[in-house]
Structure formats: structure tokens, C-alpha cells
Amino acid sequence: MPASADTVLRLVQGLPLPEQEPPHVVGVDDWALRKGRTYGTILVDLERHRVLDLLPDRTAETLADWLRCQPQVAVAARDRSTEYARGIALGAPGARQVADRWHLLANMRQVLERWLAGAHARLRHLPPGPGAPADARPGSRTGPFRRTRAEGAARLGRRARRVALYEEVRRRHAAGERLLAIGRAMNLAVGTVRKYAYADSFPVPEAGPLRPSILDPCLAHLEVRLAEGCENGLILWRELRAAGFTGTAKQVHRWLAEHRTAPARNTPHKWRDGPPAAKQMPAGPGRPPALPSPARLAWLLVQPPTELPASDAALVARIEQDREAASVAGLARRFTALVRGSGTSRKADPDAALAGLEAWLADARTSGLRAVETFAAGLEQDGPAVRAALTTPWSSGQAEGQITRLKLLKRQMYGRAGFDLLRHRTLLAA
């Protein structure tokens, strides 16, 4: 059937849309026509698992206009968006709003991550907690090899530039600029801007996993010879070369410079007390173990401690040596357990869930932690929807699944379909 692309598109857009039964329970969520720039709204019938419609934006007025044409809607599940809450209140004032439980858990983890980003510089100095893994075995590294003075100077220069960006973000945020505007003005990702804006001190990036070195298989021999008193780099290098080592003597000298008991005879007098870099960067065994990122720590802190592996449980115990960290982690775990145990289980007691929420809100208000207090205030402002999330089985999880199908259709058309064509194909696929 030879036909042009325009003919095919015209025929597709001319197909009649399926008849929709009047929905009573609706899920509302946003989707990206162009991520970061153009967004729309998807509406899903939660009882029949079908897409009802796509809206060209995610404003309260557009959603309210659609809901006014559906007066029978009794329940509307949504995320924590205040715009959607306002649109449902305008278009279906009699409908019961239900906050999505997954978004409640995600919001709690984001609060915890935001607090950890500000306290990360302090927490990374905590000593290992009980149950921490033992020291590394002989012949293994606990940190990277020392850099040269030129590499150290370049690293300090990069750090100075990041500190300048951090201070500029903090200044702009204190002046009232929005995070998105700051990111566009400074050409920074919104996540970086958010991390800098809420960090009380400059967030020091943690080193990643150690890269393998050609010297690693030889460390056990070097430590044995060092214990025997041999501190001559050339002798050690010749011994390693005879055993098959293919590296240079410079690599052995750089390792030896960190482990000498006395300066070498050819060391200049100005360096005999140790270079400044050595004083600022202690050796691996004397340095506190590195901490994972705030996002990883936030995920660990909301998990039940009994379900964590031994290494992660030891890391959580180390973090909770800090009084504020223990308090915020305890509140986060309580809230997570409350949400996970409510709503979907038939055995869940709605009255117990509501009582648990009220008790948690009371403790959060008096916790003295600004991030938690702000989150609790937001929950109280969205109180009816949050309480409905803990006492009803509805959520917007189905909408997330339909958005995945919508993304598939959009990518099948290479992202070049206009809104009308994409809406038509999505409703036909449903």
C-alpha cells in the first residue's frame, strides 16, 4: 500500500477515540513532553486501569476545567503537587484527594538527604561505630597514593573554584532567587544548586573506589622489606623488577615516601620535616573511613536496621553517634514504617495509622530539626490527602505505569510527535 507519511498520520488522527465510561476514581500525574521544559498532565481511571486523557500542561486551571466535565469523580489520587491540589479543589470540590504513598516516602528521603548534605562535612569525621569491618589485611591499600606537588596544586585550584561556586549559590539563595533561576544563571545542574544551597558548609566530595595500581601486587613484599629496615627505593625497585614488576622506580619511591621512618639522605633540608601536603593528607590508617553520598546514606537510614547487611548496619551505627543524626534517622524510620504499613494492607488499622501520624507530627514539630519541622508543616497543610493515603487503598502508581507506556510511544516516534498526535495514539493504545 504505497502512501506518504502525511497520509498515514492523517488516517491515524482520523481514527475515532474509544468511548470512555464515566470515571469515579482518577489518578493525576505529570509527564514530560520535553524534560525540563514542557510538561503535561495524564489522567488515569484507577478502577479500569485505562488512560482517560492527556492535558497539554500541568496547571490548576486546565485540570479544573477537565474535572468540571466529570462531576461523578469521587476520589482523586495525586502526588504532593500544590498545583494539582488546587486544581482538584477548584474542579471537583466534593472529591476526596489522596496523596500518593510513594511520593510521601520519596519526600521523607529527600528531607533526610537534604539534612545529610548540610551535615556531611561534620559526619565524615566520626570514628567507626561498633561492628565496623576490621582494618585492611597486610599488603592492601586504604587510600590513594600521594600525588605530586603539581597534582596537589591543581587539585587545590579545582577545589577553590568549587568553593567559589558554593559561596555564590549560597549568596543568591539567601537573596531570594529560586533554585532553577540560579542554575540557569550559573550554568549549574539543579541538583548541584540544591546541594549547595542547603549545605551549611562546603560539601566535600568523597573519593570514589580505589583504582587498581600496578604496585598493588607488590605491597606485601614492600611492607615486609620495610619492616626489615630497608628504606632504599632503588634496592626495593630492583627486587621487584627481578620478581616481574614492570613499573618504574618512581612508583616505588612515591610509596616509600609515605612510609619512611626517617628522611632519605638526599632529601632537601626544607622537606626533612615532611611536605605540607603530607601534613594535610594523613595516611590511610589514620584517616576516618570515607562516607557514602548523602543520597546513599538517606536510603540506608530509612531502612529497618535488622534488614541491613553487617557493613551497612555498622555504617548506620557510625552515623548515629551524632545526636542530631540519630534523632532525624529515628523520625525518618518511624514515618517510613508508618506509610509502608498503611493503606494497602487489609489488616492495617486506619485508626492506629491516624494515631501514629498524629504522634509523629507532634514529635517532628518539637524535634528542633528545621528540615523535619518544615516537612511536618507541609504534611499538616496537606492533612486530608495525607490521612487518606494512610486509610485508603488508592495511589497514583497506575499513573506512573501509564507514563512508562506514554514514553514508549513518544520514543517510537523519535520524540518528534506533537501533543495532538501523541494524545491520539495514547488514547488509542489504551
C-alpha positions as CSV (number, residue, x, y, z in Angstrom):
1,M,0.0,0.0,0.0
2,P,2.2,2.9,-1.2
3,A,1.3,6.0,0.8
4,S,3.0,9.1,2.1
5,A,3.8,9.8,5.7
6,D,1.3,12.6,5.7
7,T,-1.4,10.2,4.6
8,V,-0.6,7.8,7.4
9,L,-0.6,10.5,10.0
10,R,-3.9,11.9,8.7
11,L,-5.5,8.4,8.9
12,V,-4.3,7.8,12.4
13,Q,-5.6,11.2,13.6
14,G,-8.9,10.5,11.9
15,L,-9.5,7.2,13.8
16,P,-12.3,7.7,16.4
17,L,-11.3,7.6,20.0
18,P,-12.7,4.9,22.2
19,E,-15.8,5.6,24.3
20,Q,-14.9,6.3,27.9
21,E,-17.0,5.2,30.8
22,P,-17.5,7.9,33.4
23,P,-14.7,7.5,36.0
24,H,-15.2,7.6,39.7
25,V,-11.6,7.2,40.9
26,V,-9.0,9.2,39.0
27,G,-5.2,9.3,39.2
28,V,-3.4,12.5,38.3
29,D,0.3,12.9,37.4
30,D,2.6,14.9,35.2
31,W,4.7,13.7,32.2
32,A,7.4,15.4,30.1
33,L,6.9,16.2,26.5
34,R,10.4,17.7,26.7
35,K,12.1,17.0,30.0
36,G,12.9,20.1,32.0
37,R,10.9,22.4,29.7
38,T,7.5,21.2,28.6
39,Y,5.2,19.1,30.8
40,G,1.6,17.8,30.5
41,T,-0.9,16.0,32.8
42,I,-2.1,12.4,32.5
43,L,-5.4,11.3,33.9
44,V,-6.0,7.6,34.6
45,D,-9.1,5.6,35.6
46,L,-7.8,3.7,38.6
47,E,-10.7,1.3,38.6
48,R,-10.4,0.3,35.0
49,H,-6.6,0.8,34.5
50,R,-7.1,3.0,31.5
51,V,-5.8,6.4,30.4
52,L,-8.6,8.9,30.3
53,D,-7.0,11.9,28.8
54,L,-3.8,13.9,28.3
55,L,-3.7,17.6,29.1
56,P,-1.2,20.0,27.4
57,D,0.1,21.5,30.7
58,R,0.1,20.9,34.4
59,T,-1.7,24.0,35.6
60,A,-4.5,24.0,38.2
61,E,-6.9,25.8,35.8
62,T,-6.5,23.2,33.0
63,L,-7.1,20.3,35.4
64,A,-10.1,22.1,37.0
65,D,-11.7,22.6,33.5
66,W,-11.4,18.9,32.8
67,L,-12.8,17.8,36.2
68,R,-15.8,20.1,35.8
69,C,-16.9,17.9,32.9
70,Q,-16.7,14.9,35.1
71,P,-18.9,15.7,38.1
72,Q,-19.1,12.0,39.2
73,V,-15.4,11.8,40.2
74,A,-15.3,10.9,43.9
75,V,-11.6,10.2,44.5
76,A,-8.6,11.9,43.0
77,A,-5.1,10.4,43.7
78,R,-2.1,12.7,43.1
79,D,1.4,13.5,44.1
80,R,2.4,16.2,46.6
81,S,2.0,19.0,44.0
82,T,0.1,22.0,45.4
83,E,-0.9,23.0,41.8
84,Y,-2.8,19.7,41.4
85,A,-4.3,20.0,44.8
86,R,-5.6,23.4,43.9
87,G,-6.9,22.2,40.5
88,I,-8.8,19.3,42.1
89,A,-10.3,21.6,44.8
90,L,-11.5,24.0,42.0
91,G,-12.8,21.4,39.6
92,A,-14.1,18.7,41.9
93,P,-14.6,20.3,45.4
94,G,-16.5,17.2,46.6
95,A,-13.9,14.7,45.5
96,R,-11.6,13.2,48.2
97,Q,-7.9,13.9,47.5
98,V,-5.4,11.1,48.2
99,A,-1.7,11.8,48.4
100,D,0.4,9.1,46.8
101,R,2.3,6.9,49.3
102,W,5.4,6.5,47.2
103,H,5.8,10.3,47.0
104,L,5.4,10.6,50.7
105,L,8.3,8.1,51.2
106,A,10.3,9.9,48.5
107,N,9.7,13.3,50.2
108,M,10.9,11.9,53.5
109,R,14.0,10.6,51.9
110,Q,14.7,13.9,50.2
111,V,14.3,15.7,53.6
112,L,16.8,13.3,55.1
113,E,19.2,13.7,52.1
114,R,19.0,17.5,52.4
115,W,19.9,17.4,56.0
116,L,22.7,15.0,55.4
117,A,24.1,17.2,52.7
118,G,24.4,20.0,55.2
119,A,25.9,17.8,57.9
120,H,28.1,15.6,55.7
121,A,31.3,17.5,56.4
122,R,30.8,17.0,60.2
123,L,29.7,13.4,60.0
124,R,32.6,12.3,57.9
125,H,34.9,12.9,60.9
126,L,33.0,10.4,63.1
127,P,35.0,7.3,64.2
128,P,34.0,3.9,63.0
129,G,31.0,2.6,65.0
130,P,30.6,-0.8,66.7
131,G,30.6,-3.7,64.3
132,A,32.8,-1.9,61.7
133,P,34.8,-4.1,59.5
134,A,38.4,-4.8,60.7
135,D,41.4,-3.0,59.2
136,A,42.5,-4.0,55.8
137,R,44.8,-7.0,55.5
138,P,48.5,-6.5,55.1
139,G,49.5,-5.6,51.6
140,S,46.3,-3.7,50.8
141,R,45.7,0.0,50.4
142,T,43.2,2.0,52.3
143,G,43.6,5.2,50.3
144,P,45.1,6.6,47.1
145,F,48.8,7.1,46.6
146,R,50.1,10.6,47.4
147,R,50.0,13.0,44.5
148,T,52.9,15.1,43.3
149,R,53.1,18.8,44.3
150,A,51.9,19.8,40.8
151,E,48.9,17.5,41.1
152,G,48.2,18.8,44.6
153,A,48.3,22.4,43.4
154,A,45.9,21.6,40.5
155,R,43.5,19.8,43.0
156,L,43.5,22.8,45.3
157,G,42.7,25.1,42.3
158,R,39.7,22.9,41.4
159,R,38.6,23.0,45.0
160,A,38.9,26.8,45.1
161,R,36.7,27.1,42.0
162,R,34.0,24.8,43.5
163,V,34.1,26.7,46.8
164,A,33.6,30.0,44.9
165,L,30.6,28.4,43.1
166,Y,29.2,27.2,46.5
167,E,29.5,30.7,48.1
168,E,27.9,32.3,45.0
169,V,24.9,29.9,45.2
170,R,24.5,30.5,48.9
171,R,24.6,34.3,48.3
172,R,22.0,34.1,45.6
173,H,19.7,31.7,47.5
174,A,19.9,34.0,50.6
175,A,18.9,36.9,48.4
176,G,15.7,35.0,47.5
177,E,16.5,33.7,44.0
178,R,14.8,30.4,43.0
179,L,17.0,27.3,42.6
180,L,16.1,26.9,38.9
181,A,17.0,30.5,38.2
182,I,20.3,30.2,39.9
183,G,21.1,27.1,37.9
184,R,20.3,28.7,34.6
185,A,22.3,31.9,35.5
186,M,25.4,30.0,36.7
187,N,25.1,27.1,34.2
188,L,24.8,24.5,37.0
189,A,22.5,21.5,37.3
190,V,19.5,22.0,39.6
191,G,20.7,19.1,41.8
192,T,24.1,20.8,42.4
193,V,22.4,24.1,43.1
194,R,20.1,22.4,45.7
195,K,23.0,20.6,47.3
196,Y,25.0,23.8,47.7
197,A,22.0,25.9,48.8
198,Y,21.1,23.7,51.7
199,A,24.6,22.7,52.8
200,D,25.7,24.6,56.0
201,S,29.4,24.1,54.9
202,F,31.1,23.3,51.6
203,P,30.1,19.7,50.8
204,V,33.5,17.9,50.4
205,P,33.2,15.3,47.6
206,E,34.1,11.9,48.8
207,A,36.7,9.9,46.8
208,G,35.3,7.0,44.7
209,P,36.6,3.4,44.9
210,L,40.3,3.0,44.6
211,R,41.6,2.3,41.1
212,P,43.9,-0.7,40.8
213,S,47.6,0.1,40.6
214,I,50.4,-1.8,39.1
215,L,52.1,-1.7,42.5
216,D,49.2,-3.4,44.4
217,P,50.5,-7.0,44.0
218,C,53.9,-5.9,45.4
219,L,52.7,-4.1,48.5
220,A,53.0,-7.2,50.8
221,H,56.7,-7.6,49.8
222,L,57.4,-3.9,50.2
223,E,55.9,-3.9,53.7
224,V,57.9,-6.9,54.7
225,R,61.1,-5.3,53.5
226,L,60.3,-2.0,55.2
227,A,59.7,-3.8,58.5
228,E,63.2,-5.4,58.0
229,G,64.6,-1.8,57.8
230,C,65.2,-1.5,54.0
231,E,64.3,2.1,53.0
232,N,66.3,2.3,49.8
233,G,64.0,2.8,46.9
234,L,66.3,1.6,44.2
235,I,67.1,-1.6,46.1
236,L,63.4,-2.3,46.5
237,W,62.7,-1.5,42.9
238,R,65.4,-3.9,41.7
239,E,64.0,-6.6,43.9
240,L,60.5,-6.1,42.5
241,R,61.8,-5.9,38.9
242,A,63.6,-9.3,39.4
243,A,60.2,-10.7,40.5
244,G,58.4,-9.5,37.4
245,F,57.4,-5.9,38.3
246,T,57.2,-3.8,35.1
247,G,56.7,-0.4,36.7
248,T,59.3,2.4,37.2
249,A,61.4,3.2,40.2
250,K,59.4,6.5,40.7
251,Q,56.3,4.5,41.7
252,V,58.3,2.7,44.4
253,H,59.8,6.0,45.6
254,R,56.4,7.6,45.9
255,W,55.1,4.7,48.0
256,L,58.2,4.7,50.1
257,A,57.9,8.5,50.8
258,E,54.7,7.9,52.8
259,H,56.2,5.1,54.9
260,R,59.7,6.1,55.7
261,T,60.7,6.2,59.4
262,A,63.4,8.8,58.6
263,P,64.1,11.2,55.6
264,A,66.2,9.9,52.8
265,R,69.8,11.1,52.8
266,N,69.3,13.1,49.6
267,T,66.1,14.9,50.9
268,P,66.5,18.7,50.9
269,H,66.6,20.2,54.3
270,K,63.4,22.2,53.8
271,W,61.5,19.0,53.2
272,R,63.0,16.9,56.1
273,D,60.0,17.7,58.4
274,G,57.6,16.4,55.7
275,P,56.0,18.4,52.9
276,P,52.8,20.4,53.6
277,A,50.7,18.0,51.6
278,A,51.7,15.2,53.9
279,K,50.6,17.1,56.9
280,Q,47.2,17.9,55.4
281,M,46.6,14.5,54.0
282,P,47.3,11.8,56.6
283,A,48.0,8.3,55.7
284,G,45.1,5.9,55.1
285,P,45.1,4.0,58.5
286,G,44.9,7.3,60.5
287,R,42.1,8.8,58.3
288,P,38.4,8.3,59.2
289,P,36.7,5.9,56.8
290,A,35.0,7.7,53.9
291,L,31.2,8.2,54.0
292,P,28.9,7.4,51.1
293,S,27.0,10.2,49.4
294,P,24.0,11.8,51.2
295,A,21.6,10.0,48.8
296,R,23.1,6.6,49.7
297,L,23.1,7.4,53.4
298,A,19.5,8.6,53.2
299,W,18.5,5.3,51.7
300,L,20.2,3.3,54.4
301,L,18.8,5.4,57.3
302,V,15.2,4.8,56.3
303,Q,15.7,1.0,56.2
304,P,14.9,-1.2,59.2
305,P,18.3,-1.8,60.9
306,T,17.6,-5.5,61.2
307,E,17.3,-5.9,57.4
308,L,20.7,-4.2,56.6
309,P,23.9,-6.2,55.9
310,A,26.5,-6.1,58.6
311,S,28.6,-3.5,56.8
312,D,25.7,-1.1,56.2
313,A,24.5,-1.6,59.8
314,A,27.9,-0.6,61.0
315,L,27.8,2.5,58.8
316,V,24.4,3.5,60.2
317,A,25.7,2.9,63.8
318,R,28.6,5.2,63.0
319,I,26.3,8.0,61.7
320,E,24.0,7.7,64.7
321,Q,26.9,8.5,67.1
322,D,25.9,12.1,66.2
323,R,22.9,13.1,68.3
324,E,21.1,15.1,65.6
325,A,21.7,12.3,63.1
326,A,20.2,9.7,65.5
327,S,17.2,11.9,66.0
328,V,16.5,12.6,62.3
329,A,17.1,9.0,61.4
330,G,14.7,7.7,64.1
331,L,12.0,10.1,62.9
332,A,12.6,9.1,59.3
333,R,12.3,5.4,60.1
334,R,9.2,5.9,62.1
335,F,7.5,7.8,59.2
336,T,8.6,5.2,56.6
337,A,7.3,2.3,58.6
338,L,4.0,4.1,59.2
339,V,3.5,4.7,55.5
340,R,4.6,1.3,54.4
341,G,2.3,-0.4,56.9
342,S,-0.8,1.6,55.9
343,G,-3.3,1.9,53.0
344,T,-2.7,-1.3,51.0
345,S,-3.0,-3.9,53.7
346,R,-6.5,-5.1,54.6
347,K,-5.1,-5.9,58.1
348,A,-4.0,-2.4,58.6
349,D,-6.0,-0.5,61.3
350,P,-6.9,3.0,59.9
351,D,-7.4,4.4,63.4
352,A,-4.0,3.2,64.5
353,A,-2.4,4.7,61.4
354,L,-4.0,8.1,62.1
355,A,-2.9,7.9,65.7
356,G,0.6,7.1,64.7
357,L,0.6,10.0,62.2
358,E,-0.5,12.5,64.9
359,A,2.2,11.2,67.3
360,W,4.8,11.5,64.6
361,L,3.7,15.1,63.8
362,A,3.9,16.1,67.4
363,D,7.4,14.7,67.8
364,A,8.6,16.3,64.5
365,R,7.3,19.7,65.5
366,T,9.4,19.6,68.7
367,S,12.5,17.9,67.2
368,G,14.4,21.1,66.8
369,L,15.5,20.0,63.3
370,R,14.5,22.6,60.7
371,A,14.2,20.2,57.8
372,V,12.0,17.8,59.6
373,E,9.8,20.7,61.1
374,T,9.3,22.1,57.6
375,F,8.3,18.7,56.2
376,A,5.9,18.2,59.1
377,A,4.3,21.6,58.4
378,G,3.8,20.6,54.8
379,L,2.1,17.4,55.8
380,E,-0.2,19.3,58.1
381,Q,-1.1,21.7,55.3
382,D,-1.9,18.7,53.1
383,G,-3.5,16.9,56.0
384,P,-6.7,15.4,54.5
385,A,-4.8,14.0,51.5
386,V,-2.1,12.5,53.7
387,R,-4.6,11.0,56.1
388,A,-6.5,9.5,53.1
389,A,-3.2,8.0,51.9
390,L,-2.9,6.1,55.2
391,T,-6.5,4.9,55.3
392,T,-7.5,4.1,51.6
393,P,-6.1,1.7,49.1
394,W,-5.7,4.3,46.3
395,S,-2.5,5.7,44.9
396,S,-1.1,7.1,41.7
397,G,1.1,4.1,41.0
398,Q,-1.0,3.2,38.0
399,A,-0.4,6.6,36.5
400,E,3.3,6.0,36.7
401,G,2.9,2.8,34.7
402,Q,0.8,4.6,32.1
403,I,3.5,7.2,31.8
404,T,6.0,4.5,31.0
405,R,3.8,3.4,28.1
406,L,3.5,7.0,27.1
407,K,7.3,7.3,27.0
408,L,7.4,4.2,24.8
409,L,5.0,5.7,22.3
410,K,6.9,9.0,22.3
411,R,10.2,7.3,21.7
412,Q,8.8,5.2,18.9
413,M,8.1,8.4,17.1
414,Y,11.6,9.6,17.9
415,G,10.2,12.3,20.2
416,R,9.0,14.4,17.2
417,A,5.3,13.9,17.6
418,G,3.2,16.9,18.5
419,F,0.9,16.9,21.5
420,D,-2.3,16.2,19.5
421,L,-0.8,13.1,17.7
422,L,0.7,11.8,20.9
423,R,-2.6,12.2,22.8
424,H,-4.4,10.4,20.0
425,R,-2.0,7.5,19.9
426,T,-2.0,7.1,23.7
427,L,-5.8,7.0,23.9
428,L,-6.0,4.5,21.1
429,A,-3.3,2.3,22.8
430,A,-5.4,2.3,26.0
